[in-house]
Amino acid sequence: FSPVFAFSPSAVIVSGEDGTLVTADSVRASIASFEGVPLTRLSTSAVARAVESNVAVRSATVSRRWPTSLRISVSMRTAMAVEATAGGYQLVDDQGVAFQQVASAGDYPVVTLPEDRGVGAADVASALGALDDATRSQVATVTSTGTQVSFTLRGGQTVKWGTNADAPQKARVLATLLANVKASTYDVSSPNHPVTS
């Protein structure tokens, strides 16, 4: 209970913040309610949860810096796609969390997620992550039903991806088909027996 160990947010060392969505000052402000609590009694997990209350923070790691401070390492969310909203678009990460409003989709595909956003987003991330850069840059929209993924390319073609099983093989088959076969639909859901139409 000694005031010698009383926590002081002003001395907190913050790393990993982007300086825009999350700043060192915003992190310190989110943990201001812990000021004066002896460092020996301070719950680092409660501090981490307070920092993670900023939706742009994917996770926070907290360690004590004796006698009165903390070191907080922030892991930021990374966008994989955008979601259309009434006012523009929201960046969405691979957990299905919409974390920043943006004016345009930019180079990101527009995603449609199912009710179970986390599962759908993981499937979309698996599909997009398997594609080579050239193919990924052609993806305009991507949809997950929670069990199946499909996407539309910037040229208007439809790709039926299926589940996230065999993603690397599906990506290779799709890249080969796009390079050699002109079609409006590419079905690689069964990569050993792809279908075009």
Secondary structure, DSSP 8 states (H G I E B T S, - for coil): --GGGB--GGG-EEES--SSSS-HHHHHHHTGGGTTSBGGG--HHHHHHHHTTSTTEEEEEEEEETTTEEEEEEEE---SEEEEETTEEEEE-TTS-EEEEESS-TTS-EEE--SSHHHHHHHHHHHHHHS-HHHHTTEEEEEE-SS-EEEEETTS-EEEEESSTTHHHHHHHHHHHHHH---SEEE-SSTTS-EE-
